[in-house]
Amino acid sequence: MKRKDELPECPVATTVQLIGSKWKLLIIRNLLKRPWRFNELQKSLEGISQKVLTDSLRSMEADGIITRTVYPEVPPRVEYALSDLGETLRPIIDDMASWGTNYKNSLT
């Protein structure tokens, strides 16, 4: 997790730094539904590269937004889920979905 002195002064800038990329928002959107495995996420996010997905997941795990669970099976199974902190993003993502729907409905 980042230290307070590593984050921007502005709270909006802090939020953007932590979840502001296109891919991170879409990963969070998926994880709001259920835990996902890496390959499931990659298939559901058309256009994301393996490197970008890996980097995004690692970054959000380091920031405490998601959890990574490795199951001791053969072959190993890894699942990603929102942490308690990540769950607090639900109202933000829900509001973004509502705004996007309203915007699309306002177009002729």
C-alpha positions in Angstrom: 0.0 0.0 0.0 1.2 3.5 -0.8 2.2 5.9 2.0 0.3 9.1 2.5 3.2 11.2 1.3 3.3 9.2 -2.0 -0.2 10.3 -2.9 -1.3 13.6 -4.5 -2.7 16.3 -2.2 -6.0 16.4 -4.1 -8.4 13.5 -3.2 -9.7 13.3 -6.7 -6.2 13.0 -8.0 -5.6 10.2 -5.5 -8.6 8.3 -6.7 -7.6 8.8 -10.3 -4.1 7.6 -9.5 -5.4 4.4 -7.9 -8.2 3.4 -10.2 -8.2 5.9 -13.1 -7.1 3.7 -15.9 -9.6 2.3 -18.3 -8.6 -1.2 -17.6 -8.6 -0.9 -13.8 -12.1 0.4 -13.8 -13.3 -2.5 -16.1 -11.5 -5.0 -13.9 -13.2 -3.6 -10.8 -16.5 -3.6 -12.6 -16.1 -7.4 -13.2 -14.9 -8.1 -9.7 -18.0 -6.4 -8.3 -19.9 -9.4 -9.6 -17.7 -12.3 -8.3 -14.1 -13.5 -8.0 -12.5 -14.1 -11.3 -9.5 -16.1 -12.6 -6.9 -14.5 -14.7 -7.9 -16.1 -18.0 -11.5 -15.3 -17.4 -10.7 -11.6 -16.8 -8.5 -11.5 -19.9 -11.2 -13.0 -22.1 -13.9 -10.7 -20.7 -11.8 -7.6 -21.4 -11.5 -7.4 -25.1 -8.2 -5.8 -26.2 -6.3 -6.0 -22.9 -2.8 -7.5 -23.1 -1.5 -10.1 -20.7 1.1 -7.6 -19.5 -1.4 -4.8 -18.9 -3.8 -7.1 -17.0 -0.9 -8.5 -14.9 0.4 -5.0 -14.1 -3.1 -3.7 -13.3 -3.8 -6.6 -11.0 -0.5 -6.4 -9.2 -0.9 -2.6 -8.7 -4.4 -2.9 -7.3 -3.3 -5.8 -5.0 -0.4 -3.6 -3.8 -2.8 -0.8 -3.2 -5.1 -3.1 -1.2 -8.0 -2.8 -3.6 -8.1 -6.5 -4.6 -7.0 -9.8 -3.1 -5.2 -12.7 -4.8 -5.9 -16.1 -3.5 -3.8 -19.1 -4.6 -5.4 -22.5 -4.1 -3.1 -25.4 -3.4 -4.2 -27.5 -6.3 -2.6 -29.1 -9.4 -2.6 -27.1 -11.6 -2.6 -24.1 -9.3 -5.8 -22.0 -9.3 -5.6 -18.3 -8.6 -8.6 -16.1 -8.1 -8.9 -12.3 -7.8 -11.5 -10.6 -5.8 -12.3 -7.2 -4.3 -11.0 -6.6 -0.9 -13.1 -4.8 1.7 -11.5 -1.6 0.6 -12.2 -2.5 -3.0 -15.9 -3.1 -2.1 -16.1 0.6 -1.0 -15.8 1.5 -4.7 -19.2 -0.1 -5.5 -21.2 3.2 -5.2 -18.6 5.0 -7.5 -18.9 2.3 -10.2 -22.7 2.2 -9.8 -22.8 6.0 -10.2 -20.6 5.8 -13.3 -22.9 3.1 -14.8 -26.0 5.3 -14.1 -24.3 8.3 -15.6 -23.3 6.4 -18.7 -26.8 5.0 -19.2 -28.3 8.4 -18.8 -25.9 9.9 -21.2 -26.6 7.2 -23.8 -30.3 7.6 -23.4 -30.0 11.4 -23.9 -28.5 10.9 -27.4 -30.8 10.9 -30.3 
